[in-house]
Amino acid sequence: MSYWTAPAGLFIGYGEPAHADHLARLHAQGFYRGWPRDDFEAYLADRLKTPAYVALDARRTPRGFAMLRLSGDECELLTIAVEKKLRGKGVGRALLAAAVSDLVTTPVRTMFLEVDETNLGAIKLYKNFGFTEIATRRGYYPKPDGSTATALVMRADLG
Ligand SMILES: CC(C)(COP(=O)(O)OP(=O)(O)OC[C@H]1O[C@@H](n2cnc3c(N)ncnc32)[C@H](O)[C@@H]1OP(=O)(O)O)[C@@H](O)C(=O)NCCC(=O)NCCS
């Protein structure tokens, strides 16, 4: 079992099916359209294909997570979210760093992600990790007022 250190008294470990409820709740806090809890359980059961990195507190309660989907020498950052009151403390950066360092043991050399073009905080985080914009997808994200937001597709070469 691998662990990584994280700020705010947290540590990062692999996600497990038992984390499904917490991850669904954290995800719903961060995004307009949450994902069903059962989808999380299925992803968490398949660590080789969809590994999750979970920031845990001393009680082992998830306070943030990042989830990937691996496919050959590529992977996608499916989602990343940190509990609202713990944002801005470096937890998101630690989650991404844990994921990227773990990929060294896999064939993955390129990571992709999609992000709402108005999510400037997340975009800054990704640029710090070497992600660059490679495409845009208009009308990609539904918004609560019925309008849509454009997604940026970003890519990072992991070397
Ligand atoms: C995006 C998210 C995961 C970042 O997690 P976080 O723990 O708050 O981020 P960190 O504190 O690790 O920030 C790391 C870097 O990201 C950037 N950043 C993160 N949030 C930011 C914000 N709101 N404004 C500006 N920069 C921000 C900064 O560059 C920061 O580095 P710095 O401290 O050197 O300035 C978190 O804000 C979140 O859960 N948001 C809701 C869900 C979401 O939008 N996910 C991404 C969708 S693609």
Ligand as a Chemical Component Dictionary entry (heavy atoms), coordinates in Angstrom:
data_LIG
# 
_chem_comp.id                   LIG 
_chem_comp.type                 NON-POLYMER 
_chem_comp.pdbx_formal_charge   0 
_chem_comp.three_letter_code    LIG 
# 
loop_
_chem_comp_atom.comp_id 
_chem_comp_atom.atom_id 
_chem_comp_atom.alt_atom_id 
_chem_comp_atom.type_symbol 
_chem_comp_atom.charge 
_chem_comp_atom.model_Cartn_x 
_chem_comp_atom.model_Cartn_y 
_chem_comp_atom.model_Cartn_z 
_chem_comp_atom.pdbx_ordinal 
LIG C1  C1  C 0 -9.846  22.664 -8.293  1  
LIG C2  C2  C 0 -9.599  22.148 -6.879  2  
LIG C3  C3  C 0 -9.555  20.618 -6.907  3  
LIG C4  C4  C 0 -8.225  22.676 -6.424  4  
LIG O1  O1  O 0 -7.940  22.129 -5.159  5  
LIG P1  P1  P 0 -7.272  23.027 -4.018  6  
LIG O2  O2  O 0 -6.867  22.116 -2.940  7  
LIG O3  O3  O 0 -8.168  24.151 -3.680  8  
LIG O4  O4  O 0 -6.002  23.583 -4.823  9  
LIG P2  P2  P 0 -4.571  23.904 -4.176  10 
LIG O5  O5  O 0 -4.755  24.636 -2.898  11 
LIG O6  O6  O 0 -3.759  22.667 -4.179  12 
LIG O7  O7  O 0 -4.014  24.910 -5.245  13 
LIG C5  C5  C 0 -2.924  24.561 -6.053  14 
LIG C6  C6  C 0 -2.708  25.640 -7.080  15 
LIG O8  O8  O 0 -3.869  25.738 -7.891  16 
LIG C7  C7  C 0 -4.195  27.093 -8.152  17 
LIG N1  N1  N 0 -5.520  27.354 -7.596  18 
LIG C8  C8  C 0 -6.350  26.446 -7.037  19 
LIG N2  N2  N 0 -7.520  27.014 -6.714  20 
LIG C9  C9  C 0 -7.419  28.323 -7.075  21 
LIG C10 C10 C 0 -8.319  29.423 -7.035  22 
LIG N3  N3  N 0 -9.561  29.309 -6.540  23 
LIG N4  N4  N 0 -7.897  30.598 -7.516  24 
LIG C11 C11 C 0 -6.652  30.728 -8.038  25 
LIG N5  N5  N 0 -5.765  29.714 -8.112  26 
LIG C12 C12 C 0 -6.144  28.530 -7.643  27 
LIG C13 C13 C 0 -3.105  27.891 -7.545  28 
LIG O9  O9  O 0 -2.173  28.074 -8.584  29 
LIG C14 C14 C 0 -2.502  27.016 -6.505  30 
LIG O10 O10 O 0 -1.134  27.220 -6.417  31 
LIG P3  P3  P 0 -0.528  28.382 -5.463  32 
LIG O11 O11 O 0 -0.937  28.001 -4.068  33 
LIG O12 O12 O 0 0.922   28.247 -5.742  34 
LIG O13 O13 O 0 -1.147  29.652 -5.925  35 
LIG C15 C15 C 0 -10.673 22.643 -5.879  36 
LIG O14 O14 O 0 -10.767 24.055 -5.959  37 
LIG C16 C16 C 0 -12.071 22.077 -6.112  38 
LIG O15 O15 O 0 -12.423 21.031 -5.555  39 
LIG N6  N6  N 0 -12.886 22.743 -6.950  40 
LIG C17 C17 C 0 -14.231 22.264 -7.253  41 
LIG C18 C18 C 0 -14.165 21.111 -8.230  42 
LIG C19 C19 C 0 -13.407 21.493 -9.486  43 
LIG O16 O16 O 0 -13.583 22.562 -10.032 44 
LIG N7  N7  N 0 -12.555 20.548 -9.959  45 
LIG C20 C20 C 0 -11.780 20.733 -11.172 46 
LIG C21 C21 C 0 -12.626 20.445 -12.344 47 
LIG S1  S1  S 0 -11.729 20.112 -13.825 48 
# 
loop_
_chem_comp_bond.comp_id 
_chem_comp_bond.atom_id_1 
_chem_comp_bond.atom_id_2 
_chem_comp_bond.value_order 
_chem_comp_bond.pdbx_ordinal 
LIG C1  C2  SING 1  
LIG C2  C3  SING 2  
LIG C2  C4  SING 3  
LIG C2  C15 SING 4  
LIG C4  O1  SING 5  
LIG O1  P1  SING 6  
LIG P1  O2  DOUB 7  
LIG P1  O3  SING 8  
LIG P1  O4  SING 9  
LIG O4  P2  SING 10 
LIG P2  O5  DOUB 11 
LIG P2  O6  SING 12 
LIG P2  O7  SING 13 
LIG O7  C5  SING 14 
LIG C5  C6  SING 15 
LIG C6  O8  SING 16 
LIG C6  C14 SING 17 
LIG O8  C7  SING 18 
LIG C7  N1  SING 19 
LIG C7  C13 SING 20 
LIG N1  C8  SING 21 
LIG N1  C12 SING 22 
LIG C8  N2  DOUB 23 
LIG N2  C9  SING 24 
LIG C9  C10 SING 25 
LIG C9  C12 DOUB 26 
LIG C10 N3  SING 27 
LIG C10 N4  DOUB 28 
LIG N4  C11 SING 29 
LIG C11 N5  DOUB 30 
LIG N5  C12 SING 31 
LIG C13 O9  SING 32 
LIG C13 C14 SING 33 
LIG C14 O10 SING 34 
LIG O10 P3  SING 35 
LIG P3  O11 DOUB 36 
LIG P3  O12 SING 37 
LIG P3  O13 SING 38 
LIG C15 O14 SING 39 
LIG C15 C16 SING 40 
LIG C16 O15 DOUB 41 
LIG C16 N6  SING 42 
LIG N6  C17 SING 43 
LIG C17 C18 SING 44 
LIG C18 C19 SING 45 
LIG C19 O16 DOUB 46 
LIG C19 N7  SING 47 
LIG N7  C20 SING 48 
LIG C20 C21 SING 49 
LIG C21 S1  SING 50 
# 
